[in-house]
């Protein structure tokens, strides 16, 4: 998923996401861009979402594992199944006649 300068990589397995991160690293070198690894995080979803695994790396830095991540206006939450939270969003309705 991509929106402006925000990229979200989704994968079904750790080897697949490692491959995707390598592609990002290679592309960064080729196009002379830098990823902000201080703001980049990773999150697991599925039956083993709480299982500790080998760190994922981007630009030589370990990505922090988090329990939720904000993407655009929604929060994705780490759990056995994908969950979205909009609790942090205040809804504003206007009525015009």
C-alpha positions as CSV (number, residue, x, y, z in Angstrom):
1,X,0.0,0.0,0.0
2,X,1.3,3.4,-0.9
3,X,0.2,6.9,-0.1
4,X,2.4,9.9,-1.0
5,X,5.6,9.1,1.0
6,X,4.0,6.5,3.3
7,X,4.6,2.9,2.3
8,X,3.2,-0.2,4.0
9,X,4.6,-3.6,3.2
10,X,2.2,-6.5,3.8
11,X,3.4,-10.1,3.7
12,X,2.3,-13.6,4.5
13,X,5.6,-14.7,6.0
14,X,8.8,-13.5,7.5
15,X,11.0,-14.7,4.6
16,X,8.8,-12.8,2.2
17,X,8.9,-9.5,4.2
18,X,12.7,-9.9,4.4
19,X,12.8,-10.2,0.7
20,X,10.6,-7.1,0.3
21,X,12.9,-5.1,2.7
22,X,15.9,-6.2,0.6
23,X,14.2,-4.9,-2.5
24,X,13.6,-1.6,-0.6
25,X,17.3,-1.4,0.3
26,X,18.4,-2.1,-3.2
27,X,16.0,0.5,-4.6
28,X,17.1,3.1,-2.1
29,X,20.7,2.6,-3.3
30,X,19.7,2.7,-7.0
31,X,17.5,5.8,-6.7
32,X,19.5,7.6,-4.0
33,X,16.8,7.7,-1.4
34,X,16.8,7.1,2.3
35,X,14.2,5.4,4.5
36,X,13.5,7.0,7.9
37,X,14.2,3.9,10.0
38,X,13.5,5.9,13.1
39,X,9.9,6.1,12.1
40,X,9.7,2.7,10.5
41,X,8.2,-0.2,12.5
42,X,7.0,-3.7,12.0
43,X,4.0,-5.6,13.4
44,X,2.9,-9.2,13.3
45,X,-0.6,-10.4,12.8
46,X,-1.8,-14.0,13.1
47,X,-1.7,-16.9,15.5
48,X,1.9,-16.1,16.4
49,X,1.6,-12.4,16.7
50,X,3.2,-12.4,20.2
51,X,6.0,-14.7,19.2
52,X,9.5,-13.1,19.3
53,X,11.4,-13.5,16.1
54,X,14.6,-12.5,14.4
55,X,14.7,-8.7,13.9
56,X,13.7,-7.3,10.5
57,X,16.2,-4.8,9.1
58,X,15.9,-1.8,6.8
59,X,19.0,0.2,5.7
60,X,21.0,-1.9,8.2
61,X,18.9,-0.9,11.2
62,X,16.6,-3.2,13.2
63,X,12.9,-2.3,12.9
64,X,11.0,-2.0,16.2
65,X,8.1,-4.5,16.7
66,X,5.0,-2.6,17.8
67,X,1.5,-3.7,19.0
68,X,-0.3,-1.1,16.8
69,X,0.6,1.2,14.0
70,X,-1.1,4.3,12.6
71,X,-1.5,4.4,8.8
72,X,-3.3,7.4,7.4
73,X,-6.3,7.9,9.8
74,X,-6.6,4.3,11.1
75,X,-4.7,2.2,13.6
76,X,-3.9,-1.4,12.7
77,X,-3.7,-3.6,15.8
78,X,-1.5,-6.7,16.3
79,X,-3.7,-9.7,17.1
80,X,-4.6,-13.2,15.8
81,X,-6.7,-11.5,13.0
82,X,-6.3,-8.1,11.4
83,X,-8.0,-5.4,13.4
84,X,-8.5,-1.8,12.7
85,X,-9.1,0.8,15.4
86,X,-10.6,4.3,14.8
87,X,-11.0,5.0,18.5
88,X,-8.6,7.9,18.3
89,X,-10.6,9.7,15.6
90,X,-13.2,12.2,16.6
91,X,-16.1,12.0,14.2
92,X,-17.6,15.3,13.1
93,X,-20.9,15.5,11.3
94,X,-22.3,18.5,9.6
95,X,-25.8,18.9,8.3
96,X,-26.4,21.5,5.6
97,X,-29.9,22.4,4.3
